[in-house]
Structure formats: structure tokens, C-alpha cells
């Protein structure tokens, strides 16, 4: 009996933990078309609660003269690998404030690794192939996801309460290509946003 009473006392005095459920965000442009490769992040007012960790590989490959994936979400402190899967050499670089680096010419089936220690947008390029572009979005929240071809992103286990929802997309007409808004999460929550996008330029050959 005493053990049961002690267990009840622990439950009653333990701090309340906010419920968590999926936060689904749907993005479309002014024409009603889905917006893929946008990064959605959520910052709860009470803080993230845990360090970011994501299931997808921390890899940006060079394949068919392009970066794959075109957009990668990486947590602060991640080591990202850049394998060259092409038969030509690449020279990967970034001049971004969040991370400046240069991976000088390396060839087929070779790889280099870069450590990302600061949150922000890291734009990627290749000194040999001007048409190549990509982005690494380095985040300090575990609540982050990328939209798929249907413009849908799902942030798992977002805690109940208020917070800030942010969206980054490379063609978004906004400072830093990002917009933010206040959001209240209560259980499974769904948001649909319309983005004002610049026309995407044709790739240079």
C-alpha cells in the first residue's frame, strides 16, 4: 500500500509534460501549385527541449552534375559528407556566413567531410560547373522538416503550446528567403500557407 501511495505522490508532483503530436504544413504558391524543397521549422515558446537529430543521412552527393539532395536539413554540430559520384571532378564551396569552406578538386568515388557548427543557410556551388547549386539548412531545433513534391512537410512530436513557425525556400520573396509566423499547436495541427515566389531561373548549361 505504501508503495502505491508513493507512486501516486510522484505522479502528482511530477512536472506536467506537454502533449506532442504531428504538425503538418502544406505549402503552395500563388497559382495554387505545391512548393517542394522548402524547409519548415518550429520553435516552441518553452524551448526545443532536446538537441536536434534527424534520421536522414548527412550526405550531399554530386551526381549527374547536381547536388543530391538539392536541400539538406542538418543539425548544428553535424558532419556532412560530400561524395563525388560523377566521372568528372568537382570543386565544392560556400561563401555563406553560416559556413565558409572550399573542397578543392576531387574525383570519382572520392569524398570530403565538412563540420557545420552554426545555424543558418549555407548555399553550395561548384567552381567547375556553374549550373550546380544546393543548400544546407543548419538548424538548432529538432522540429524541422522539408516539403515533398506535394508541398507537404510533417514535423513529428511537436509539443502543445505556442511557438514560431518559419519557412525557408530559395525563391521566396522575403528577407533571407524566409518568413515566420506565430502558431498555436494543440494536438495534431495542420497549417496551409501560400508563398510569394520569384520565378525560378532556368539552369545554366
Backbone as numpy.savetxt, mean C-alpha at the origin, in Angstrom:
# Nx Ny Nz CAx CAy CAz Cx Cy Cz
-14.88 -22.85 42.73 -15.71 -21.64 42.73 -14.85 -20.38 42.73
-13.81 -20.41 43.56 -12.91 -19.27 43.64 -12.24 -19.02 42.29
-11.89 -20.11 41.58 -11.23 -19.95 40.28 -12.18 -19.29 39.27
-13.46 -19.67 39.33 -14.45 -19.07 38.43 -14.62 -17.58 38.72
-14.68 -17.23 40.02 -14.83 -15.83 40.41 -13.63 -15.00 39.95
-12.44 -15.57 40.07 -11.23 -14.85 39.63 -11.25 -14.64 38.13
-11.72 -15.65 37.38 -11.80 -15.51 35.93 -12.78 -14.42 35.53
-13.93 -14.36 36.22 -14.91 -13.31 35.94 -14.35 -11.94 36.26
-13.61 -11.84 37.35 -13.01 -10.56 37.75 -12.03 -10.07 36.70
-11.22 -10.99 36.17 -10.26 -10.61 35.12 -10.99 -10.10 33.89
-12.09 -10.78 33.51 -12.84 -10.36 32.34 -13.47 -9.00 32.54
-13.97 -8.73 33.74 -14.63 -7.46 34.01 -13.67 -6.29 34.09
-12.45 -6.57 34.53 -11.49 -5.48 34.70 -10.58 -5.31 33.49
-10.60 -6.25 32.56 -9.75 -6.14 31.37 -10.22 -4.98 30.52
-9.30 -4.27 29.83 -9.71 -3.17 28.97 -10.53 -3.66 27.80
-11.50 -2.86 27.40 -12.34 -3.22 26.27 -11.54 -3.14 24.98
-11.67 -4.17 24.16 -10.98 -4.20 22.88 -11.99 -3.94 21.77
-11.68 -2.99 20.88 -12.61 -2.65 19.81 -12.81 -3.84 18.89
-14.04 -4.04 18.47 -14.33 -5.09 17.50 -13.61 -4.77 16.20
-13.36 -5.79 15.43 -12.69 -5.59 14.15 -13.44 -6.32 13.06
-13.54 -5.70 11.90 -14.20 -6.31 10.76 -13.57 -5.74 9.50
-13.96 -6.29 8.35 -13.37 -5.84 7.09 -13.89 -4.47 6.69
-12.97 -3.64 6.22 -13.30 -2.35 5.63 -13.10 -2.48 4.13
-14.19 -2.36 3.38 -14.14 -2.51 1.92 -14.27 -1.13 1.27
-13.36 -0.83 0.37 -13.37 0.46 -0.32 -13.45 0.20 -1.82
-14.40 0.84 -2.47 -14.56 0.75 -3.91 -14.23 2.11 -4.53
-13.34 2.13 -5.51 -12.90 3.36 -6.15 -13.31 3.36 -7.62
-13.83 4.49 -8.05 -14.17 4.66 -9.46 -13.75 6.06 -9.90
-13.62 6.24 -11.23 -13.27 7.56 -11.75 -14.54 8.32 -12.12
-14.36 9.50 -12.71 -15.52 10.34 -13.02 -16.45 9.71 -14.05
-15.93 8.76 -14.83 -16.76 8.07 -15.82 -17.42 6.81 -15.26
-17.17 6.55 -13.98 -17.74 5.37 -13.35 -16.92 4.12 -13.55
-15.70 4.26 -14.09 -14.84 3.11 -14.31 -14.04 2.78 -13.05
-13.77 1.50 -12.81 -12.99 1.13 -11.62 -11.56 1.65 -11.70
-10.97 1.91 -10.55 -9.61 2.44 -10.46 -8.71 1.39 -9.82
-7.89 0.69 -10.61 -6.97 -0.30 -10.04 -5.67 0.35 -9.58
-4.88 -0.43 -8.85 -3.53 -0.02 -8.42 -3.54 1.25 -7.58
-4.62 1.49 -6.84 -4.66 2.58 -5.87 -4.38 1.99 -4.50
-3.71 2.74 -3.66 -3.39 2.27 -2.31 -4.31 2.95 -1.31
-4.99 2.13 -0.53 -5.92 2.61 0.49 -5.34 2.31 1.87
-5.26 3.31 2.71 -4.78 3.10 4.08 -5.80 3.66 5.06
-5.81 3.08 6.24 -6.71 3.53 7.31 -5.88 3.69 8.59
-5.99 4.87 9.22 -5.28 5.14 10.47 -6.33 5.34 11.56
-6.52 4.36 12.44 -7.50 4.53 13.52 -7.08 5.65 14.46
-8.07 6.35 15.03 -7.77 7.45 15.95 -7.00 6.96 17.17
-7.23 5.71 17.58 -6.56 5.16 18.76 -5.18 4.59 18.44
-4.77 4.70 17.17 -3.47 4.18 16.78 -3.58 2.82 16.12
-2.52 2.43 15.44 -2.54 1.19 14.67 -2.63 -0.04 15.56
-1.98 0.00 16.72 -2.07 -1.12 17.64 -1.06 -2.21 17.40
-0.54 -2.33 16.20 0.47 -3.35 15.91 1.30 -2.91 14.72
2.47 -3.48 14.61 3.36 -3.14 13.50 2.81 -3.70 12.20
3.01 -2.99 11.09 2.50 -3.50 9.81 3.24 -4.74 9.35
2.48 -5.68 8.82 3.04 -6.88 8.21 2.06 -7.33 7.14
2.56 -7.70 5.98 1.69 -8.06 4.87 2.08 -9.43 4.32
1.09 -10.14 3.78 1.32 -11.51 3.33 2.01 -11.59 1.98
1.87 -10.54 1.16 2.44 -10.62 -0.19 3.96 -10.46 -0.14
4.66 -10.99 -1.15 6.13 -10.92 -1.14 6.64 -9.50 -1.34
7.73 -9.18 -0.68 8.37 -7.88 -0.83 9.34 -7.94 -2.02
8.75 -7.98 -3.20 9.51 -8.17 -4.45 8.96 -7.25 -5.51
9.86 -6.56 -6.23 9.51 -5.82 -7.45 10.42 -6.35 -8.55
9.86 -7.16 -9.42 10.65 -7.77 -10.49 10.69 -6.87 -11.71
11.72 -7.05 -12.50 11.76 -6.43 -13.83 11.48 -7.54 -14.83
10.33 -7.41 -15.52 9.88 -8.46 -16.42 9.16 -7.84 -17.61
9.56 -8.24 -18.81 9.00 -7.67 -20.04 9.14 -6.15 -20.06
10.28 -5.66 -19.62 10.61 -4.23 -19.58 9.54 -3.46 -18.80
9.19 -3.99 -17.64 8.22 -3.33 -16.76 8.48 -3.79 -15.33
8.02 -2.99 -14.38 8.11 -3.38 -12.98 6.86 -4.18 -12.62
7.06 -5.33 -11.97 5.96 -6.17 -11.52 6.15 -6.48 -10.04
5.17 -6.07 -9.21 3.95 -5.34 -9.55 4.27 -3.87 -9.85
3.33 -3.21 -10.51 3.50 -1.79 -10.81 3.48 -0.97 -9.52
2.66 -1.39 -8.57 2.58 -0.74 -7.26 2.71 -1.80 -6.17
3.63 -1.59 -5.24 3.82 -2.50 -4.11 3.62 -1.73 -2.81
2.85 -2.30 -1.89 2.75 -1.75 -0.53 3.77 -2.48 0.33
4.61 -1.72 1.02 5.63 -2.31 1.88 5.59 -1.63 3.24
5.81 -2.37 4.32 5.85 -1.74 5.64 7.19 -1.06 5.90
7.19 -0.06 6.75 8.44 0.55 7.17 9.35 -0.53 7.75
10.60 -0.53 7.32 11.55 -1.54 7.77 11.68 -2.72 6.82
10.95 -2.71 5.71 10.98 -3.84 4.78 12.24 -3.83 3.93
12.70 -5.03 3.61 13.75 -5.22 2.61 13.08 -5.73 1.34
13.14 -4.92 0.28 12.49 -5.27 -0.97 13.54 -5.76 -1.96
13.26 -6.88 -2.60 14.17 -7.47 -3.57 13.76 -7.08 -4.98
14.75 -6.79 -5.82 14.53 -6.37 -7.21 15.21 -7.37 -8.14
14.55 -8.49 -8.46 15.16 -9.45 -9.40 14.97 -9.02 -10.85
15.96 -9.28 -11.66 15.88 -9.00 -13.10 15.53 -10.30 -13.82
14.30 -10.38 -14.33 13.84 -11.56 -15.05 13.93 -11.38 -16.56
14.42 -10.22 -17.01 14.59 -9.96 -18.43 15.96 -10.44 -18.90
16.10 -10.53 -20.21 17.39 -10.92 -20.79 18.28 -9.71 -21.04
17.77 -8.51 -20.75 18.56 -7.29 -20.87 18.88 -6.78 -19.48
19.86 -5.91 -19.39 20.24 -5.36 -18.09 19.35 -4.17 -17.73
19.22 -3.94 -16.42 18.45 -2.82 -15.92 19.28 -2.02 -14.92
18.89 -0.76 -14.75 19.56 0.16 -13.83 18.44 0.88 -13.07
18.04 0.30 -11.95 16.87 0.78 -11.19 17.29 1.90 -10.25
16.43 2.91 -10.13 16.76 4.04 -9.26 15.49 4.70 -8.72
15.67 5.52 -7.70 14.61 6.41 -7.22 15.25 7.66 -6.64
14.65 8.81 -6.94 15.08 10.08 -6.37 14.07 10.59 -5.35
13.21 9.72 -4.87 12.12 10.11 -3.97 12.65 10.47 -2.58
11.94 11.41 -1.93 12.34 11.85 -0.59 12.29 10.71 0.41
11.34 9.79 0.24 11.22 8.68 1.18 12.35 7.68 1.06
12.96 7.59 -0.13 14.10 6.69 -0.32 14.80 7.00 -1.63
16.06 7.40 -1.53 16.90 7.60 -2.70 17.85 6.41 -2.80
17.89 5.79 -3.97 18.82 4.67 -4.15 19.09 4.47 -5.64
20.12 3.69 -5.91 20.51 3.40 -7.29 21.07 1.99 -7.34
20.49 1.16 -8.19 20.96 -0.20 -8.41 21.56 -0.24 -9.81
22.87 -0.10 -9.86 23.53 0.02 -11.16 23.41 -1.27 -11.96
23.70 -1.17 -13.24 23.44 -2.23 -14.21 23.65 -3.64 -13.67
22.57 -4.44 -13.77 22.70 -5.86 -13.44 21.80 -6.66 -14.38
22.20 -7.92 -14.57 21.62 -8.69 -15.67 20.63 -9.76 -15.28
20.37 -10.63 -16.24 19.36 -11.68 -16.15 19.59 -12.58 -14.94
18.51 -12.79 -14.17 18.49 -13.65 -12.99 19.41 -13.16 -11.87
19.82 -11.91 -11.94 20.49 -11.28 -10.81 19.46 -10.48 -10.02
19.77 -10.18 -8.76 18.83 -9.45 -7.92 19.60 -8.53 -6.97
18.93 -7.47 -6.57 19.45 -6.54 -5.59 18.36 -6.31 -4.52
18.77 -5.88 -3.34 17.82 -5.65 -2.24 18.02 -4.26 -1.66
16.91 -3.60 -1.34 16.94 -2.25 -0.77 16.11 -2.24 0.51
16.62 -1.57 1.54 15.93 -1.43 2.82 15.16 -0.11 2.83
13.87 -0.18 3.18 13.01 1.00 3.21 12.66 1.33 4.66
13.19 2.45 5.14 13.07 2.77 6.56 12.22 4.01 6.84
11.52 4.51 5.84 10.74 5.74 6.02 9.45 5.64 5.22
8.33 6.02 5.85 7.05 5.98 5.16 7.00 7.03 4.06
6.33 6.70 2.97 6.18 7.65 1.86 6.07 6.93 0.53
5.98 7.72 -0.51 5.86 7.19 -1.87 7.24 7.17 -2.52
7.62 6.03 -3.02 8.91 5.86 -3.70 8.64 5.54 -5.16
8.95 6.50 -6.04 8.76 6.31 -7.48 9.99 5.63 -8.06
9.77 4.62 -8.88 10.85 3.83 -9.46 11.02 4.15 -10.95
12.27 4.08 -11.40 12.57 4.25 -12.81 13.74 3.38 -13.20
14.02 3.34 -14.50 15.17 2.61 -15.02 15.94 3.55 -15.94
17.24 3.67 -15.69 18.06 4.57 -16.49 18.24 4.09 -17.93
17.95 2.83 -18.18 18.12 2.28 -19.51 16.82 2.32 -20.31
15.70 2.14 -19.63 14.40 2.05 -20.30 13.47 3.11 -19.72
13.31 4.22 -20.45 12.54 5.35 -19.95 11.07 5.02 -19.72
10.53 4.04 -20.42 9.10 3.74 -20.29 8.78 3.01 -18.99
9.78 2.50 -18.29 9.54 1.75 -17.06 9.24 2.70 -15.91
8.16 2.45 -15.22 7.83 3.21 -14.02 7.10 2.30 -13.04
7.27 2.58 -11.78 6.61 1.80 -10.74 6.66 2.57 -9.43
5.99 2.03 -8.42 5.91 2.72 -7.14 5.94 1.72 -5.99
6.65 2.11 -4.94 6.57 1.40 -3.66 5.97 2.38 -2.66
4.85 2.00 -2.07 4.20 2.84 -1.07 4.57 2.25 0.29
5.42 2.95 1.01 5.91 2.48 2.31 4.99 3.03 3.40
4.40 2.15 4.19 3.38 2.55 5.16 3.78 2.15 6.57
3.23 2.89 7.54 3.48 2.57 8.95 2.19 2.15 9.66
1.24 1.63 8.90 0.00 1.09 9.44 -0.24 -0.29 8.85
-0.79 -1.22 9.64 -1.12 -2.53 9.09 -2.39 -2.52 8.25
-3.13 -1.41 8.34 -4.41 -1.32 7.64 -4.21 -0.66 6.27
-3.78 -1.46 5.33 -3.47 -0.98 3.99 -3.78 -2.06 2.98
-4.25 -1.64 1.80 -4.56 -2.60 0.74 -4.52 -1.87 -0.60
-4.38 -2.65 -1.67 -4.33 -2.12 -3.02 -5.59 -2.54 -3.77
-6.13 -1.63 -4.58 -7.32 -1.99 -5.34 -6.98 -2.95 -6.48
-7.92 -3.84 -6.75 -7.76 -4.79 -7.85 -8.34 -4.20 -9.13
-8.47 -5.02 -10.16 -8.96 -4.53 -11.44 -10.40 -4.03 -11.37
-11.12 -4.46 -10.34 -12.50 -4.00 -10.15 -12.55 -2.74 -9.28
-11.37 -2.19 -8.92 -11.33 -0.99 -8.08 -11.66 -1.27 -6.63
-11.49 -2.49 -6.18 -11.89 -2.91 -4.83 -10.66 -3.20 -3.98
-10.65 -2.66 -2.77 -9.61 -2.96 -1.79 -10.29 -3.36 -0.49
-9.77 -4.37 0.16 -10.33 -4.84 1.43 -9.24 -4.77 2.49
-9.51 -3.99 3.53 -8.61 -3.90 4.68 -9.19 -4.78 5.78
-8.49 -5.84 6.10 -8.99 -6.81 7.07 -8.81 -6.31 8.49
-9.78 -6.66 9.34 -9.69 -6.44 10.78 -9.49 -4.98 11.16
-10.21 -4.09 10.47 -10.17 -2.67 10.85 -10.98 -2.48 12.14
-10.40 -1.86 13.17 -11.12 -1.73 14.45 -12.24 -0.71 14.38
-13.28 -0.95 15.18 -14.37 0.01 15.28 -13.88 1.34 15.83
-14.51 2.41 15.38 -14.17 3.74 15.86 -13.88 4.67 14.70
-13.43 5.86 15.04 -13.13 6.84 14.01 -11.68 6.72 13.57
-11.41 7.29 12.40 -10.05 7.27 11.87 -9.98 8.05 10.58
-8.84 7.95 9.92 -8.61 8.66 8.66 -8.37 7.65 7.56
-9.18 7.75 6.52 -9.02 6.92 5.33 -8.29 7.73 4.28
-7.21 7.18 3.72 -6.43 7.88 2.70 -6.34 7.02 1.45
-6.32 7.68 0.31 -6.20 7.00 -0.98 -5.09 7.66 -1.78
-4.17 6.85 -2.28 -3.12 7.32 -3.19 -3.31 6.61 -4.53
-3.17 7.38 -5.61 -3.19 6.81 -6.96 -2.34 7.72 -7.84
-1.52 7.15 -8.68 -0.51 7.93 -9.40 -1.08 9.03 -10.27
-2.33 8.90 -10.74 -2.93 9.91 -11.61 -3.94 10.80 -10.89
-4.01 10.69 -9.58 -5.00 11.45 -8.82 -4.66 12.94 -8.82
-5.65 13.78 -9.12 -5.47 15.23 -9.12 -5.57 15.74 -7.68
-4.45 15.70 -6.98 -4.41 16.14 -5.59 -2.94 16.26 -5.18
-2.64 17.09 -4.18 -1.25 17.19 -3.72 -0.72 15.82 -3.30
0.43 15.47 -3.85 1.00 14.16 -3.54 0.22 13.00 -4.09
-0.72 13.27 -5.01 -1.56 12.22 -5.61 -2.36 11.45 -4.56
-2.74 12.15 -3.47 -3.44 11.48 -2.38 -4.55 12.36 -1.81
-5.60 11.72 -1.34 -6.69 12.42 -0.65 -7.00 11.66 0.63
-7.54 12.38 1.63 -7.89 11.78 2.91 -9.25 12.27 3.35
-9.91 11.46 4.17 -11.19 11.86 4.73 -11.40 11.14 6.06
-12.19 11.75 6.94 -12.55 11.11 8.20 -13.53 9.97 7.91
-13.41 8.90 8.68 -14.28 7.75 8.48 -14.59 7.12 9.83
-15.83 6.72 10.01 -16.24 5.97 11.20 -16.48 4.52 10.79
-15.80 3.60 11.46 -15.94 2.17 11.18 -16.79 1.54 12.27
-17.84 0.84 11.86 -18.69 0.11 12.80 -19.01 -1.24 12.18
-18.28 -2.24 12.61 -18.44 -3.55 11.99 -17.99 -3.52 10.55
-18.52 -4.44 9.76 -18.17 -4.46 8.33 -18.63 -3.16 7.69
-17.70 -2.44 7.10 -17.98 -1.11 6.56 -17.58 -1.06 5.09
-18.42 -0.39 4.30 -18.13 -0.27 2.87 -18.20 1.20 2.47
-17.19 1.64 1.73 -17.13 3.01 1.24 -16.91 3.00 -0.27
-17.63 3.85 -0.97 -17.42 4.03 -2.40 -16.99 5.48 -2.65
-15.85 5.65 -3.31 -15.31 6.98 -3.56 -15.10 7.19 -5.05
-15.36 8.41 -5.50 -15.09 8.78 -6.89 -13.86 9.68 -6.92
-12.89 9.32 -7.75 -11.63 10.04 -7.83 -11.56 10.87 -9.10
-10.94 12.04 -8.98 -10.68 12.91 -10.13 -9.27 12.60 -10.63
-9.18 11.91 -11.77 -7.90 11.45 -12.27 -7.45 12.22 -13.51
-6.15 12.39 -13.63 -5.56 12.94 -14.84 -5.54 11.85 -15.92
-5.61 12.23 -17.19 -5.47 11.22 -18.25 -4.12 10.53 -18.12
-4.13 9.22 -18.20 -2.88 8.48 -18.06 -2.11 8.56 -19.36
-0.87 9.07 -19.34 -0.11 9.23 -20.60 0.24 7.88 -21.20
0.30 7.86 -22.52 0.70 6.62 -23.21 2.15 6.31 -22.87
2.46 5.04 -22.76 3.82 4.63 -22.41 4.77 4.97 -23.54
5.94 5.48 -23.16 6.97 5.78 -24.16 7.66 4.50 -24.60
7.92 4.43 -25.84 8.62 3.25 -26.37 10.11 3.56 -26.53
